[in-house]
Amino acid sequence: MAAWRMQNRKHMEDELERELRSDLELEAEEQQEAGVSAEEAQYRAQRSMGNTTLVKEEVRRAWGGLWAEQLWQDLKYGLRGLRRNKGFTLVATLSLALGIGGNAAVFSLINAVLLRQLPYRDPDRLVQVTAYCPKGIIVALQQRSRTMDIAAYSDDSQVNLTGQGEAIRLVGSRVTANFMPVLGVEAQLGRVIRGGEDEPGRDRIVVLSDALWRRKFGADPGVIGRPITIDGVDREVIGVMPPSFEFPSSNTELWTPLHMDPSNSFDFWSTGFIPLLARLRPGVTLAQAQGEVRSLISQVIPLFPYALPLTWSADTTAVPLQQYLARDLRSKLIVLQFAVGLILLIACANVASLLLARGAVRQKEMVLRSALGAARGRIVRQLLTESVVLGSVGAIAGLGLGYGVLSLFKLVLPRDAPGLANVYIDPRVVLFAALLAVTTGLAFGLLPAWITSRLNLAATLRSAGQRTTSGSGGRINAALIAAEVSLAVVLAVSAGLLVKSLWALAHVNPGFSPEHILTVPISPDHSLCEERSRCIALYSQLLQEAQSIPGVSAVTATDGLPLSGEFPYLPVELQGHQLNPSETLAPLFWAGAVTPGYFNLMRIPLVQGRTFTAADSENSELVVVVSAATARRFWPGKDPIGQHLRPPSDWGNPPWRTVVGVVGDVRQYQVSTELPDWLHGVVYMPYPQSLGSDRQLPSSMTMLVRTSRDPQYVAAEIRRLVQELNPNVPVGEMRTMDGIISSSKTQERSLMWLFLSFAGSAVLLAAIGTYGVVSFSTAQRMYEMGVRIALGANRRDLFGLVLRLSLRLVLAGLAAGVVLAVGATWTLRSFLYSVSTGDPLIFLSVALLLISVAIVAGFFPARRAAQVDPMTALRAE
């Protein structure tokens, strides 16, 4: 059918051509019969027929489908024009690729994290209940809720897999029996955990992730029904989840039932506060569920066997699950979108200024088109089509660039964020890039097309060879460049603030000396430490034998390695310290277990008293060491040595522990923050006397080794020692303490490098735009330059004249950019450390940078102007 249409169209075109030619010949014959010469007859016949091209257009319009034909013609002409002007095409395409590629990459992240539906049944019915609850409250809420089916899950925790070759450490989550049915997911192999399988005696089962099944069990379908040992407990594998299931994070490798035993009051009510999710029941709205949640919380508080503040979880609500999972990513995505949006605006302004300059050169072409009968709308459409073609080429290049920078953008976001592992350029992203191509093509092409098409035919023809441009076009070009510069200022200031912030972080004293320290996690099963003496003996022997490794100068261990994300904590009562009237619970302390020599190896200064020795054993007086900040907060103006503290009295009235030392403050949480807000102090316990929030001796410890030898050699020797002592004890990944500190700054460093690249791209685009405008303006004024020299101006005057133009453009943008930057950099406040968003040094540095750019951009056009030959310039006009 299409071939027939094309053949029929060609036949009609041939008929039209023959008819017009026949009419022309008949008219010429009539003129000749009237006594006019053949040449004059042909001329008069042509005049009487008028513009034959316009006649053809009118006839084609009557046929219908002219718009498609014209569009195809415009597209072909636009592509030919881009091929002819390779320099213009290259600069414009690179500018657009930077803007569209960055936006496509960020949209890929937004698409994966915020837009792409969660891979569960009816995901829009899933909500997160924002309270963290113990098992007893979970059961109470499940029984009382009328609007939701409530489930619970623990955040990722470390577990041991033994009996399958070398013991390894895995990431697992404990879930209620209805967890997977509430999510609406099924296993790809076997089945999921079902109702009642979180009760004692029925809970010794496990579900594997697809990644663990393939990596550790070779994707063997026979794994179903096989017993495996998790943390010393034999569990039956009942299912394997599909690859798309990654909850609560992409790191989760297995799921076990939450052990629900009401007879164990401490475990049921005092430990394991975990998050809740729920599925709205049919016909229930989110608002109804939110209203019920507030009522339910007030109902269950009296169920606790101990006093709670009436404000406990008072702000609990229900939010869409997808929104909750993206809560920590939203601010980072906003910042990235802000930055790449500015790059796209700068690119559009840059291309618009290039098109304006190109349009001035094409004035004769537009006049010729108009003289041949092209209407102004037709010219505007042609120019806009060329702009959209240019935008499309930029989008294609941008998609390639976006694919490359996507991995860099991921570094700014948490690695375990749900959905982040599945970020890719999908059809939705391609459609987004296509929309950007059309939108930006129209955005940067509309104004140049309008100005270029607004021609005075007679005035343009009278201008003969003079290459001048309209004053309005020049002013608009200058405004575009000033806008580019102002946006570049915002990105450059943002990058400068992040650089200074990272510099400040690099000079923060973490409270210890990380040089030459190797860390090796050691993780016995919890069951091994149920008899405390076994774990104490294991670590004592391991530390003693590790001390004999060649090149090792000191060895110690802790369960709370600074900056590692480990937060051992305890509620703590302090003797003589009264709680505030609004408080009914003891404050939570960071409570780490350490072995003798820890403070010396880490070079944490002793402020007062003493540290731990081998005499601080399981059966000796219970002692602790506190941080200097803790001593100042809880015993201001008093001697902390000899003060007493202990776990809460409802833990079986535990004995008091005596403060025997005060040590320097350590950045336990982040390089920028000593502790999270929910922890109020720091206490260290000697390992044989220590206990965790579960009232048990910590089983997992991290060995710290100060050594001058190759870390890989030392780690291998420690692994050998552990295997000799107990082959069922996993040895984790070796890391240096310097590497841990560096990793703690990864997101800040990645964000800094991203903004530096953004700022560099913006400044480069602004420099190209400034150079283009100044160079074009100088070329247009060569006649003026020749006249100035003829009238006595020296070459220094011409050089300064052009250079001042470049400086005026940049200074105008700089002034506007400073105002914009003051208002825009507030988005970075949460990412800055010890730096004000109005830092004068940063603003001054950016101003000097852009003034330098103006000088460089204006230097070469200024030099050309200063070297002009007046006679050549005058003759050219």
N, C-alpha and C positions, 0 to 999 in steps of 0.2 A: 504493500500500500504506500509506504514512504517513497519507494523508488518510482511508483507511478506518479505520485504528487510532484516529485522533482522533475520528472520527464515532462509532465503537463505544464509545469511552471516555466520550464525552458522553452517549450513550444509557444506559450503565451508571450514570453519576452521577445522571441524572434518575430512573432506576428506584430507586436507593438513597434518594434524597431523598423520593420518593413513598412508599416503604415505611416509612421512619422517621416521616413525617408521618401515615401511616395508623395505625401502631402507637400513636402519641401520641394520636390522636383516639379510638381504641378504648379506650385506658386511661382517658381523660377521661370517656367515656360510661359506663364501668363505675363510676367514682367518683360520677358524678351519679346513677346508678340506686341507689347506696347511700345517697342522701340528702344528698350534699355539694353546695354551691353550684357554679355553673359556673366562677367564678373560682378557687375553692379546688380544684375538680376538675382544672383545667388545671395548677395549681401542683403538685398531688400527682402527676399523670401525668408531669410533667417531672422531678420528683425520682426517681420510680421508674425512669425510663429512664436516669438518670444523665447523664454528659457525652456528648451526641450527637456533638460534634466528635471526641472520642476514639473513639467507635464507628465513625465514618466512616473515621478513620485505620486502625483495625484491619481493617475490610473492605477498604480499598484495599490494605493490605499483603498480604492474602490473594489479591487479584487479581494481584499481582506488578507490578514496574516502579515501585513507589512511590518508590524512591530517586531515580530520574530526575525524577519529577514534583516531589519536594521540592527537589531541586537547582535545578530551573528556577525554582521559587517563591523559593528563597533568593537566586538571582541577581537576579531582578527586584526583590525587596525591597531587596537591597543597593544596586542602582543607584538606586532611588528615594531611599534614605537618603542616598546621596552627593549627589544633586541637592538634597535639602532642606537639607543642612548644607554650603553652598558654602564657607564660611570654612574649616571643618575639612578639606574635600576639597582645597581649593587648597593649604593648608600641607602636608598629608600628601603630595599628589602631587608638589609641588616638591621635598620632601625625598627622596622615593624616586627621582624623575627624576635628581637629582644623583648618587645612589649607583648606580643601575642604568645610567644613561647613561655614567658614567665607566668602569664595569666592562665594559660592552659595547664601548666604544671600545678599551680595552686588550686585550680578548679578540680584537677584530678584528686587532690587530697580532700577537698570539700566534698566531692562526689562520693569518695570511698567512705568517709567518716560521717558525713551528715545527710547525704541525699540517697545513697544506695540503701535500699531496705535491708534490715537485718535478716539473715537467712533462717527465720523462724516462721511458724504458722501465725498468720494475722499479726505481724509485728507491731502494727499500730495499736493493738490492744494490750501491749506489754508496758508496764510501768515499774519504776524503781521507787520503793518506799525508803526515804532518806535516813531512817534511823538505823543504828547498829544495836542489835539486841542479843541477849543470851538465849540459850535454847528454851528455857521456860517461857520467855515472852514470845518466842516464835510460835510455840504451840498454842499459847493463849490467843494470839492474834489470828492464827489459822482457824481456831474454833469460833471466834466472835465475829469475824468479818462477814458481811452480807453482800459486799460489792466486789470482792476480789478473791481469787485463789492465790494464797500467799505461799511463796517458797523462800528458801535461804541458801546462801552459798558463802564459803569462806574465801577471802582473798588468797592469792597464790601463796603457797608455803612449800618448803623443801621437805622431801621425803626420800628415803633410801629404797632402792631396788636391789635385792640380794638374791643369790641362788641362780642367777642367769649369767654366769661368767663373772667378770670383774664387777664388784659392787659399784653402783653409780648413784648419783644424786639427781632426782627428778623434781619437777614442779607439779604440785597437785592441788586440788581444791576439794573440800568436803562439802557435800550438798545434802539437802533434805530429800526424802524419798520421792517427793512430787516435783522436784526441780526441773527435770527434763520434760515431763508431761506438761508442766506449766509453760515452759518455753515452746512446746510444740515441736520437739525434735525427736527423731528416731535414729537408732544406730544403723550404720551401713552394713554391719556384721553383728549377729547376735541380737541383743536387746539392751534397753536402758534400765536404770534403777526404777523400781516400781514401789507402789504404796506399801508401807510396812517394813521395807527393807532397810530402815534406819533404826530398827529396834534391836536391842541386845540379842545376840544369837543368830540374827538374820542379816547382819550388816557386814559380813566378811566377804565382800565382793568388790570388784573394781571394773571401771570402764576405761578403755585406753583411747588416746587420741590417734588419729590416722598417722601422724608423723612418728609417734613412738612405736606404733605397731609395725611400721615399715622399717624404722631404723634398728630397733632392738629385736624384733621377732621376724624379720624378713618377709613381712606381709603374709604370714602363714595363716590360712583360715582355721587351721586346727588349734589356734590359740584359745578359742572359745572353750570354756570348761577347764582350762589348764590352771593349776594353782601357781601363784607367784607370791613372793614374800615382800611386803611393803612395810618398812619400819619394824621388821621383826614379826609381823603378823601375816599368816598365810591367808591369801584372798583368792577367790575364784574369778577369773576373767569372764565377764558375762557379755561384753560388747565392745565394739570399736566404732567410734563416732566418725562421721564423714569429714573430709578435709576442710570444709567450710566452717565447721564448728570450732570456735576459739573463744570460749567463755570460761572465766571472767577476763582472760587476756589471751593474746596469741602465744604466750609462753606456756600455758597450761597443757600438761601432758597426760594427766589421768584424773579421774574423779572417783571418790569413795564416799559411801554414805556417812552423813553426820551422825555420830553415836548419840542416840537420844535415850538417856537412862535417868528417869526422874528420881530414882533411889539415891543417886549420887548428887546430893544437894549442891555441893561446891561446883562440880562440873556443870550442872544443869542451870545454875543461877549466877555464878560468879566469873566464869571464864568464857572465852570464845565469843565475844561480842562480834557479830557478823552482819553483813548487809542483807537486805530483803529485796526480792522482786516479786511482782504479782501480775496476774492476768485479769483484766476487767471481765466481769461476768456479762452475759448477753444483756443488752439494753442499758447497761450502766455507763454513765459518762465519766470523764476524768474529774470533773468538778464534784460529782457525787462521791467518788472515791476519796478525793482530797478532804472533803468534809468529814467522812467517816474516820479517816486516819487520825485526825486531831481528837476526835471523841474516844477512839480506841486507846490512844496513848494515855489519856487521863484515867481510863478504866484499869489499865494493867499495872500502873505504878504501885498500887497497894499490894500487888501480888508478890513483890520482891521480899525476900526474907530479911532484908536489911533496909535501913532508911535511905531514901533517895531525895535529892532536892526536887521540889515541885516543878522546877523548870527543866527537868530532865527531858530531852528530846521534844521540848515544847514547839520547836519550829519544824517538826517532822511533817512532811507532805509527800505527795505522790507526783512524780514527773515522768513524762515519756521516757522509756528505757534508752532510746537512741540519743535523746538529748542529754541524759545523765552520763552515758558512756563517753560523750564528746565534751564533757564539762571542762576538762583540763586542756583541751586542744583549742577551744574556741578563741581564746585571747591570742594564741600564737597564729592561728589561721587569719584572724583579723589583721594582725600586724603584717603578715606576708601579703595578704590581699591589698592592703594599703600601699605597700611598697611597689608591688608589680603594677598596680593601678596607676601610680605616678609615672612609672617607666612607660606605660602605654600612652599616657597623655603627652609625655615628652616626645615620644616617637611620632605621634600624630601631628604635634606642632611642628616637628622637624620636617616631616614629609610635606605638610601644608606649605611651609616656607619654600621648600624646593619646588613644589608645583607652581607657586606664585611666580618664582623666578623663571621657571620654564615657560609659564604662560605668557610672560612678557616677551620672550623670544619668539613665541608662536603667534604673535599678533597678526603678522602678515598671512599666515595660514588661515586664521579665523576670518580675516577680512575676505580672503578668497572664497572660503566656504559660504560666507554670507552673500557675496556677490553672485555666487552660483545658485542662490535661492534657498540656502539652508536657514531655517528659522532659528531664533535664539534658543528656544527650547530644545531643538535638535542638537545644537552645539553643546548645550549644557549636558544633555544626556550622553553625548559622545565622551565628554570629559569625565563625567561621573563613572561611566562604564570603564574607562581607562583606570580611574582611581580604584574601583572595586577589583579589577584585574590585578592591580598592584597589591592591594590588600590581600588577595587570595594567594599570590605568590609569597607574600610575607607570612601568611598563615601556614602554608606548607613548610616553609623553612622553620617557622616557629614551632610546629609540632615536633620536628626533629630535634630542635634545641630543647623543647620542653621535656622530651623523653630523657635527654641527657641530664638536665638539672633537677629532675624529679628526685633522684637519689640524694642530692644535696639538701633539698627541702625536707626530706624525711628525717635528716639528722637533727632538725630543730624540734621535732615532736618526740614524745616518749615512744621507745621502741616497742613496748608491749601494748600500745593503744589498739583496741579492737578495730579491725578493718584496715589498719595501716599496712599490714603485710600483703594485702590484695589491691594495692594501688597500682593502676595501670591506665594506659591511654585506651579507653573504650569508646564505643560509638557515641556515647553522650558527650565525651570530651571533644571528639572530632566535630560533632555538631556545634558545640560551644565555640570552637575555633572558627568554624565556618561562619557563624553568626558574628563573631568578632571581625572577621575579614570584611563582611558586608558593611557592618556598622562603622568600623573605622574607615573603610574606603569612602563611605558617604561623609563621615565626619571630617576627614582631612581633605576631601575633594570638593565639598560643596562650595566653600568660600572661594577657593581658587577658580573653580569652574564659573561661578557667578561673575567674578571680576574679569576673567579672561574673555567671557562671552559678551561683556558689556562694552561694546566697541562703537566708536563713532567712525563710520566708514570713510567719510570725506576727510576727517582730521587725520586718520591713520594713513590714508593714501598721500595726503599733503606732506606727512612727515618724511616721506622718501626714505633715505637710508638712515635717518637718525634713530638711534637705539635708546629710546627713553621709555620710562614707565610712568604710570599714573602716580600722583602723590598719594592717593588713598591706598593703592597697592603697596607702596613703600612703607606707609605707616602701619598697615596691617602686618606686613612682614616683620617690622621692628617689634610690634606688639607680641607676635608669636615667639620670637626669639627671647624677649624679656620673660614671657611666660615659661618657656623652657628653662631658663636660668633660675627662675624662682622655684620651680619644682625640683630642680637639681640641688638647690640650696637645702630644701627639706630633707632629701635623701642623704646629702653629704653631712649635714648636722646630725642626723640620726646615726649614721655610721660613726661619726666622731664620738658621739656619746657612748656608743657601745664599745668602741676601742678603749676609751678612757675607763669605762666600767671594768672591762676585762683586765686592763692594766692594774686597776685598784685591787681586783680579786687576786691577781698574781702576786701582789705584795702583802696580802693578808697573812698574818702569822697563824697557822692552823693550831698552834699550841703544842706541836711536837715536831721532831726532825725526821723527815721521810727518807733521807738518803740511805741507800744500801740496805733497805728493809724489804724482805721478801715475805709475802703472805700466802699461806697454804691452808684452805679450809679442811677441817677434819670433822666427820659427821657420823659418829656411832648411832645405832638405833636407840630410840628412847627407852626401849625395854632393857638395854644394857645398863642404863643409869638408874633403873628402879632400885638397884642395890648400889647406893652411892659409892661405896668403896671400890667397886669395879671400875667405874669411870675415872675416879680420882687416881687409881693405880695406873690405868692406861695412859693418862696424860702425863703423869709423873715419870713413868718409864720412857715414854716417847720423847719428852723434853730432855731427859738425861742422855739418851742415846744420840739425839740430834745434835747435842752440844759437841759431840766428838767428830762430827763431819768436818773434814778439812776445809779451812777457810771460814768457818762459822765462829763468830766471836760472842754471840749472845742469842738465847732462845727464850721465848715466853709464849703465852697464849691468852686469848680473850674471846668472849662471846659477843662483843660489841665493837667491832672494828670501826674506827672513825671514817665517816664519809662513804661507807659501804652500803648504807640503807638498812643496817641492822639496828633495831631499837629494843633491846631488852628493857623492860620497865616493871616497876612495882609501885603499888600504892604505899605510901610511907607515913607513919605517925611520928611526930617529933615531940620528945618529952618537953613539957612546958610550953609548947606552941599551941595556941588556941585557934581553931578554925573560925573563919568569918561566919556571922550568923546565917548567911545565904548558902554556906557550904555544909554538907552532911557527909561528904566522902573525903577520905584522905587524899592529899595531892599526889599526882603521879610523878615519879622520878625516873630518869634514865638510870638503870641499875645494872651495871656491867660486872661480870665475873672476870678476874684477872689472876694470873699466876705470879709468883715472886719474880722480880726483875722487869716487870712490864713498864714501869715508869722510867727506869734507867734506860732500857732499850729504846723506848720512844722519846727519851730525853724530855719528858714532861717535868717541869721544875717542881721540886718540893718546896712549898711555901712555909709550912709549919708542921711540926710533929714528925712522924715517921711513915714509911710505906710498909708493904707486907713482906714477911719473911717466911721461910719454911716452917717456922714455929707456929704460924697461924693455921693450924690444922683443923680438921673436922671436930675434934674434941676439945680444942682450946677455947679461950674467951672469944666471943663473937665481936669482931671489929670491922670497921669500915673506914674508908677514906672519902672525903668529899671534895668537890671543886671549890675554888676560891669564890666564884659567883654565888654558889649555894650557901657557903658560910656567911657571906655578906648579907644575903637575902633573909636567912632564917635566924641568924644570931648576930644582928648588927650591934657593934660596940661590945661584944662579948668574946670570950675565948672559946672557939669551937672545939678545941681539944677537950675530951672528956664529956662532951654532950652525947645524948643518946637518941637513937631512932630505931624503928622496927616496922615490919609489915603490920597491917591493921590487926587490932585485937580480936576481931571476929575470925581470924585465921587460926583459932585455937590458942589465943593468948600467947603469942610467940615471945621469946625473951628479947630484951633490949640489946642493941648493938652499940658499942662505944666508938665514937669518932676518935681515931688515933692520928690522923694526918689530914693536911689540906694541900692539894696540888693545883697547878695552874689550870686555867680553863682551856678546853679542847673543843675545836669545831667538830662536834659529833655528827651534826645533821647535814649541813652544807658549809662550803667555804665562807659563804656570806652570813650564815646563821648558826649559832651554837646549838640551839635546840628548837624543835617545833613548838608551837604555842601551847599544846596540850601537856607538855612536860615542864615541870617547875623546878627541877634541880638535878644534880648529878651525884651519884654515889657509886663507889667501887667496893666490891666484896672480894675477899680471897676465895679462889675457886672452891676449895674444900668446904667452905661455909656458905656458898652462894645458893640462891634459889631464884626461879623465874616466876612469872605471873601464874604459872600452873602449879606452883609450890614444889616443883621438882628441881633437882640439880640440872643445870644446862648440859645437854649432851653434845651439841655441836659447838665446836670452838675453832678459832682461826689461829694457827701457829704463826708467830712473827719471828723471822730469822734475820739477824744483822750479819751480813756476809760480804766478803770482797770477791768471792768466787762467782763463776757463771751461774746465774739464777736457774737455768735449766738443769744444770748438774745437781745443784742443791735440792731442787724440787724432786728430781728423780730419786735421790738418796732418801728423802723423807717418805716418798711413796713406797720405796722398798722397805723401809723400817715399819711403816704402818701395816703393810701386807704380811710381814713376818709376825707382828704382834697380833693382828686380827684381820684375816682376809675379807671379812664381811663389813669392814669400815671403809666407806668411800672417801677418796681424797679428791677434793675439788680442784678447780683451775688455779694455777699459780699466778699471782699478780704482784707487781712491785708496788710499794706504797706511793712512789712518785706517779706511777700509772693510775692508781686509784684517785689521787688528787686531780690529775689531768682529766680523767673521765668525769669527775664531778663537775667540770666546767665545759663539758662537750656541747651542751645546748647553747650556752652563752657564747662559746667560741664559734659555733656554726652560725648563729644568728649574726654575729659580728662580721664574719666573712661574707655572708649573703648580702648584708647591707653595704659592705665595702664594694662588692661587685655591682650592686644596684647603683651606688653612688658613682662608681667609676664609669658605668655605662651612661648614666645621666649626664655627667660632666663631659664625657666624650661626645654625646649627642649635642649637647649645648655648644661645645666648641665647634663641631662640624656645622651646626646651624649658624652660629655667629660668623664663622669664616665664609660660609656660602653667601650670607646676606651682604657682608662687607665687600667680598670679592665681586659680587654681581653689581652692587651699587657703584663700586669703583669703576668697573668696566663700562657702566652706563654713563659715567661722568667723565670719560676720557676727553671728550671735546672741551668740557669745562676746565679740566686740568691743563689742556693745551693753552686755552685762553689765559688762565691764571699765570702760566709761565711767561706767555707772550707779554703780559702786562707787568711783569717784574717779580712775581712770586718766586722764592727760591725753593729748592727741592726739600729742605727741612720743613718748610711750611706745609707742603703737600703731604709729606710723611705724617706730620702731626695731625693734619685734617682727617686723614683716613683712620689713624689710630684712635683719635677722639671718638669717632663714630662707633668703633668696636667697644670702647670703654663705656660710652653712654648706654649702649644696648645692655651690657652686662651689669652695670651699676643700677639701672632701672629694675632689672630682674632681681638683683641682689637685695635691694631695698624691700621689694614685695616678698621675696623669699624669706627674709628674716622674720617678718610678721607672720607668714604662714608657718614657719618652723616653730615659733614660740607656741602657736596654737595646736600644731599637729603632733609634736613629740610627746605629748601626754600619753599617747598610746604605748610608749616604751617604758613608762615609769616602773612597771612591775619587773622589767628585765634589767634595770640599772642598779648598780651597787655603788654607793658613796659618790654619786654624780648627780648634780642638779640638771634638769632639762633645760635650764637657762644658762648653762655654763658659759661665761664670757670668753674663755680661752678657745672653746670649740667654735663659737660663732666668729671670732676674730680669725682663726685659722682657715675656716671655710671662705671668709671674705677675701683673704689674701690669695687663696687657691684660685678663686674665680677671677680675681683681677689679673692674676698671672695668665689664666686661660684667655682672657680678653686681649692681653698684650700679644700672646702667641698667635691667636686667631687673626688679629689685625695686622701683624707684622708683615706678612708676605704681600697682602694687597697694598699695604702702605708703601712697601719697597717698590712694587710695580708702578704705583702712582708717581713716586719720586723719580723714577727712571724714564718716564714717558718723554718721547720726542715731540715737541709741540707741533712741528710741521707735519709729522706723520698723523698725529691726532686730528689736526684740522682738516687735512686732506681726506681722512677716513670719513668725516662727516659730510 
